[in-house]
Amino acid sequence: MAVSRTILTRGHEIKAGEMLEKIDCGDRIAMDVKDKRFFGAESFSGNIPFWQAALDKVATPDALDPAAEPLIVADLDRMRFKLSKRAAPMPYTWRSTAHEELHFIHRGKGRFLTELGVIDAMPGRFIHLARGIRYRVVPEGGELFDFILESEVELRPSEHWKTVDLKTTMPQFPLPPETTTPGSWEERICGHDWSARVERSYDPLRIKEVVGPHELAYAIDMADIPNDIPGTHRPLRLFTNDVLDLDISRQGAGEGPPFYHRNNVRNEIHFVHAGDADQMTELGYIDAPAGTLYCMPYGIEHTFGTRETTPATLLFETKGGVKLRDGIIR
């Protein structure tokens, strides 16, 4: 049973026409009461990274050319977001020595063929691949909408996993039998400041045996993630590191924090998988249906907007800079 929402407001009850605001500096916070009329701005200027992008409308190179690579969408501190919409199998094997990867399947079906086995791709599934793991993506039946976080910093499972006994799905070994004739196989290796294309006379994914357990490739399903952590109103934290926390927000109208929030610790970047994740902010209203990516920069006051359908949202709280790449549809 979740705690009373008034505990989150230090027990303060607001009157009609008032709003309660949380000024959040991490381990130091303050609550204040304002007149609801004193929210928002008539206009603003400057280079605030306050943006949203309709990723459903963004074309990616690999949608038309199977040999192309995913599109870089935004740059973060030691991380970046990429987008893939391929409809045909990768004709190459990929291996990053610089980043571990977290893939989120927003739409479509397929398979991730890895050297540790097969992981099915389906809507609402996270697929985690550690640094240096070889893989190929094989869509099935159309476009595979794959939203990707690449991180130079290790993504650590949070303490919430044990609290809710979060289920993980391991790769199925071995790979299915080869259906192509022997030939040349291309492997693309990506480093921090270098890249290489290596030709081999054998499929680099083919190994004879996986010895012992591992935590280098696995999947987690959105359906197995609870709306909040038992005994709290906090969403489940999936991964964390020194510069990022990834929370899974599934809170609809009346379920989120009962105050306006000013996060002075981290940017909040949302990718909406399902439902409505609208936000009211002091810089304007964010209409956020499924497929929307938007950034709430440090210190911008906000609260839930109209949420007619309960959302399922990836909430990346990040330190450092955030920059949307040029040419991404806003």
C-alpha positions as CSV (number, residue, x, y, z in Angstrom):
1,M,0.0,0.0,0.0
2,A,1.5,3.3,-1.0
3,V,2.0,6.0,1.6
4,S,-0.3,8.9,1.8
5,R,0.4,11.6,-0.8
6,T,0.2,14.3,1.9
7,I,3.4,12.8,3.4
8,L,5.1,13.9,0.2
9,T,4.0,17.5,0.9
10,R,5.2,17.5,4.5
11,G,1.5,17.1,5.5
12,H,0.5,20.5,4.1
13,E,-3.0,20.8,2.7
14,I,-3.4,23.6,0.1
15,K,-6.5,25.7,-0.4
16,A,-8.4,26.3,-3.6
17,G,-6.5,28.6,-5.9
18,E,-3.1,27.7,-4.3
19,M,-0.3,25.5,-5.6
20,L,2.4,23.8,-3.6
21,E,5.9,23.8,-5.0
22,K,8.9,21.6,-4.2
23,I,12.3,23.3,-4.8
24,D,14.6,20.2,-5.1
25,C,18.3,20.4,-4.6
26,G,18.9,16.7,-4.0
27,D,19.6,16.3,-0.3
28,R,18.1,19.7,0.4
29,I,14.6,20.7,-0.4
30,A,12.1,23.5,0.4
31,M,8.3,23.6,0.0
32,D,6.5,26.9,-0.7
33,V,2.9,27.8,-1.4
34,K,2.0,30.1,-4.3
35,D,-1.1,31.6,-5.8
36,K,-2.0,29.4,-8.9
37,R,-2.2,32.6,-10.9
38,F,1.6,33.1,-10.5
39,F,2.6,30.2,-12.8
40,G,3.8,30.3,-16.4
41,A,5.3,33.0,-18.5
42,E,4.1,35.2,-21.3
43,S,7.2,34.5,-23.4
44,F,10.8,33.5,-23.0
45,S,14.1,33.8,-24.9
46,G,17.6,32.3,-24.6
47,N,19.1,28.9,-25.3
48,I,17.3,26.8,-22.8
49,P,17.4,23.1,-23.9
50,F,13.6,23.0,-23.6
51,W,12.5,20.8,-26.6
52,Q,10.4,18.0,-27.7
53,A,10.7,15.7,-30.8
54,A,8.1,13.5,-32.5
55,L,10.2,10.5,-33.0
56,D,7.4,8.7,-34.9
57,K,8.0,11.3,-37.7
58,V,11.8,11.0,-37.7
59,A,13.2,9.1,-40.7
60,T,16.3,7.0,-40.0
61,P,18.9,5.9,-42.5
62,D,18.6,2.2,-41.7
63,A,14.8,2.3,-42.5
64,L,15.7,2.4,-46.2
65,D,19.3,1.1,-46.3
66,P,19.9,-2.1,-44.2
67,A,23.7,-1.4,-44.3
68,A,23.2,2.0,-42.6
69,E,23.5,2.6,-38.8
70,P,21.0,4.1,-36.3
71,L,20.5,7.8,-36.2
72,I,22.0,9.8,-33.4
73,V,19.1,11.9,-31.9
74,A,20.7,13.7,-28.9
75,D,23.9,14.0,-27.0
76,L,24.2,13.8,-23.2
77,D,27.2,13.8,-20.8
78,R,29.1,10.6,-21.8
79,M,26.0,9.2,-23.3
80,R,23.8,9.6,-26.4
81,F,20.3,8.6,-27.7
82,K,20.0,6.8,-31.0
83,L,17.0,5.7,-33.1
84,S,16.7,2.7,-35.4
85,K,13.7,1.9,-37.6
86,R,15.1,-0.9,-39.7
87,A,12.8,-3.2,-41.6
88,A,15.5,-5.6,-43.0
89,P,18.2,-7.6,-41.2
90,M,21.5,-6.0,-40.4
91,P,24.0,-7.3,-43.1
92,Y,26.8,-6.8,-40.6
93,T,27.7,-7.6,-36.9
94,W,28.0,-4.7,-34.5
95,R,30.4,-4.5,-31.5
96,S,31.0,-1.4,-29.4
97,T,34.1,-1.3,-27.2
98,A,33.2,2.2,-26.0
99,H,29.6,1.9,-24.9
100,E,27.1,-0.4,-23.3
101,E,23.7,-0.3,-24.9
102,L,20.1,-0.3,-23.6
103,H,17.6,-0.9,-26.4
104,F,13.9,-0.2,-25.9
105,I,11.5,-1.6,-28.4
106,H,8.7,0.9,-28.9
107,R,7.0,-0.9,-31.9
108,G,7.5,-3.9,-34.0
109,K,9.0,-7.4,-33.5
110,G,12.2,-9.1,-34.3
111,R,15.2,-10.8,-32.8
112,F,18.6,-9.8,-31.5
113,L,21.1,-12.4,-32.5
114,T,24.0,-12.2,-30.0
115,E,27.1,-14.3,-29.4
116,L,25.4,-15.4,-26.1
117,G,22.1,-16.4,-27.8
118,V,18.9,-15.0,-29.1
119,I,16.7,-12.3,-27.4
120,D,13.3,-11.7,-28.9
121,A,12.4,-8.1,-29.6
122,M,8.8,-7.0,-28.9
123,P,7.0,-3.8,-27.9
124,G,7.7,-2.7,-24.3
125,R,10.9,-4.8,-23.9
126,F,14.3,-3.4,-22.8
127,I,17.3,-5.3,-24.1
128,H,20.6,-4.6,-22.3
129,L,23.9,-5.4,-24.0
130,A,27.1,-4.9,-22.2
131,R,30.2,-3.3,-23.7
132,G,31.9,-5.5,-26.3
133,I,29.0,-7.9,-27.0
134,R,28.6,-8.8,-30.7
135,Y,25.1,-8.7,-32.1
136,R,22.9,-8.4,-35.2
137,V,19.2,-7.2,-35.4
138,V,16.7,-9.1,-37.5
139,P,13.3,-7.4,-37.8
140,E,10.3,-9.6,-38.4
141,G,7.2,-8.4,-40.3
142,G,8.0,-4.7,-40.8
143,E,9.7,-1.8,-39.1
144,L,11.4,-2.3,-35.7
145,F,11.2,1.0,-33.8
146,D,14.3,0.7,-31.4
147,F,15.1,3.6,-29.1
148,I,18.7,3.2,-27.9
149,L,20.8,4.6,-25.0
150,E,24.5,4.3,-25.5
151,S,26.5,4.9,-22.3
152,E,30.2,5.1,-21.7
153,V,29.4,4.8,-18.0
154,E,28.2,1.4,-16.7
155,L,24.5,1.2,-16.2
156,R,24.0,-0.4,-12.8
157,P,20.7,-2.2,-11.8
158,S,19.1,-0.2,-9.0
159,E,18.2,-1.4,-5.5
160,H,14.6,-1.5,-6.6
161,W,15.2,-4.8,-8.5
162,K,15.4,-6.8,-5.3
163,T,12.5,-4.9,-3.8
164,V,10.0,-6.0,-6.5
165,D,11.9,-9.2,-7.6
166,L,12.1,-7.9,-11.1
167,K,12.1,-10.6,-13.7
168,T,14.8,-10.8,-16.4
169,T,14.9,-12.9,-19.6
170,M,18.2,-14.4,-20.6
171,P,19.3,-15.1,-24.3
172,Q,18.3,-18.5,-25.7
173,F,21.4,-20.4,-26.7
174,P,22.4,-21.6,-29.3
175,L,21.5,-19.4,-32.3
176,P,19.2,-20.9,-34.9
177,P,21.0,-22.8,-37.7
178,E,22.5,-20.6,-40.5
179,T,20.3,-20.1,-43.5
180,T,22.8,-18.4,-45.7
181,T,25.6,-19.9,-47.8
182,P,29.1,-19.5,-46.5
183,G,30.8,-16.3,-47.5
184,S,32.3,-13.1,-46.2
185,W,31.0,-11.6,-42.9
186,E,31.4,-7.9,-42.0
187,E,31.9,-6.9,-38.4
188,R,31.8,-3.2,-37.4
189,I,33.8,-2.3,-34.3
190,C,33.2,1.1,-32.6
191,G,35.7,2.6,-30.2
192,H,35.8,5.9,-28.3
193,D,37.5,7.8,-31.1
194,W,37.9,5.2,-33.8
195,S,36.0,2.6,-35.8
196,A,36.8,-0.3,-38.0
197,R,35.2,-2.7,-40.5
198,V,36.6,-6.2,-40.4
199,E,35.9,-8.9,-43.0
200,R,35.8,-12.5,-41.8
201,S,35.3,-15.8,-43.5
202,Y,33.0,-17.0,-40.6
203,D,30.1,-15.6,-38.7
204,P,31.5,-13.9,-35.6
205,L,28.4,-14.6,-33.6
206,R,28.9,-18.4,-33.8
207,I,30.3,-19.9,-30.6
208,K,30.2,-23.5,-29.4
209,E,29.2,-23.0,-25.7
210,V,28.5,-20.4,-23.0
211,V,30.2,-21.5,-19.8
212,G,28.4,-20.5,-16.6
213,P,26.0,-17.7,-15.9
214,H,26.5,-14.1,-17.1
215,E,24.9,-10.7,-16.8
216,L,26.1,-9.4,-20.2
217,A,22.9,-9.7,-22.2
218,Y,19.3,-9.9,-21.0
219,A,15.8,-8.4,-21.4
220,I,13.2,-6.7,-19.1
221,D,9.6,-6.2,-20.0
222,M,7.6,-3.1,-19.2
223,A,4.7,-5.3,-18.2
224,D,6.7,-6.6,-15.3
225,I,7.5,-3.2,-13.9
226,P,5.0,-2.0,-11.2
227,N,3.5,1.5,-11.2
228,D,5.4,2.5,-8.1
229,I,7.6,0.9,-5.4
230,P,5.6,-0.7,-2.6
231,G,5.1,1.7,0.3
232,T,6.0,4.8,-1.7
233,H,4.8,7.0,-4.6
234,R,8.1,6.7,-6.4
235,P,8.4,5.1,-9.8
236,L,10.7,2.1,-10.2
237,R,14.3,3.0,-10.9
238,L,15.6,0.6,-13.5
239,F,19.3,1.7,-13.9
240,T,21.6,4.2,-12.3
241,N,25.1,5.5,-12.6
242,D,27.0,8.7,-11.6
243,V,25.4,10.8,-14.3
244,L,22.0,9.2,-15.0
245,D,19.0,7.6,-13.3
246,L,16.4,5.8,-15.5
247,D,13.0,5.6,-13.9
248,I,9.9,4.0,-15.4
249,S,7.0,6.3,-14.8
250,R,3.5,4.8,-15.2
251,Q,1.6,7.3,-13.2
252,G,-1.6,8.8,-14.5
253,A,-3.8,11.6,-13.3
254,G,-3.9,11.9,-9.6
255,E,-1.1,9.4,-9.0
256,G,2.0,11.6,-9.4
257,P,3.6,14.0,-6.8
258,P,0.9,16.4,-5.4
259,F,3.0,19.5,-6.0
260,Y,4.8,21.5,-8.7
261,H,8.4,20.4,-9.0
262,R,11.6,22.4,-9.7
263,N,14.4,19.9,-10.1
264,N,17.7,21.7,-9.6
265,V,19.7,18.5,-9.6
266,R,19.2,16.9,-13.0
267,N,17.6,17.4,-16.4
268,E,14.5,15.2,-17.0
269,I,14.2,13.6,-20.4
270,H,11.1,11.6,-21.2
271,F,10.4,9.1,-23.9
272,V,6.7,8.2,-24.0
273,H,6.1,4.6,-24.9
274,A,2.3,4.6,-24.4
275,G,-0.5,6.8,-23.1
276,D,-0.4,10.5,-22.4
277,A,2.6,12.0,-20.5
278,D,1.6,15.7,-20.8
279,Q,3.4,18.2,-18.6
280,M,2.5,21.8,-17.6
281,T,5.6,23.9,-17.3
282,E,6.4,27.5,-16.6
283,L,7.7,27.7,-20.2
284,G,4.6,26.2,-21.9
285,Y,2.5,23.1,-22.1
286,I,4.0,19.9,-23.5
287,D,1.6,17.7,-25.4
288,A,3.2,14.3,-25.1
289,P,1.5,11.3,-26.8
290,A,3.3,8.0,-27.5
291,G,6.5,8.3,-29.5
292,T,7.4,11.8,-28.0
293,L,10.8,12.6,-26.7
294,Y,11.1,15.8,-24.6
295,C,13.5,17.5,-22.3
296,M,12.7,19.3,-19.1
297,P,15.9,21.2,-18.2
298,Y,17.4,21.8,-14.8
299,G,15.2,24.1,-12.6
300,I,12.2,24.4,-14.9
301,E,9.0,24.3,-12.8
302,H,6.5,21.7,-13.9
303,T,3.7,19.3,-12.9
304,F,1.5,16.7,-14.6
305,G,-0.7,17.9,-17.4
306,T,-3.9,16.3,-18.7
307,R,-3.4,12.5,-18.7
308,E,-6.5,10.9,-20.2
309,T,-4.7,7.6,-20.7
310,T,-2.2,6.3,-18.1
311,P,1.3,6.6,-19.6
312,A,4.3,4.3,-19.7
313,T,7.3,6.6,-19.9
314,L,11.1,6.2,-19.8
315,L,12.3,9.1,-17.5
316,F,16.1,9.8,-17.9
317,E,17.3,12.1,-15.1
318,T,20.7,13.3,-16.3
319,K,23.5,15.6,-15.1
320,G,25.5,17.7,-17.6
321,G,24.5,19.0,-21.0
322,V,21.7,17.8,-23.2
323,K,21.7,18.7,-26.9
324,L,19.2,17.6,-29.6
325,R,20.9,16.9,-32.9
326,D,20.1,19.3,-35.8
327,G,17.4,18.2,-38.2
328,I,15.4,16.2,-35.7
329,I,11.7,17.0,-36.1
330,R,10.4,19.1,-33.2
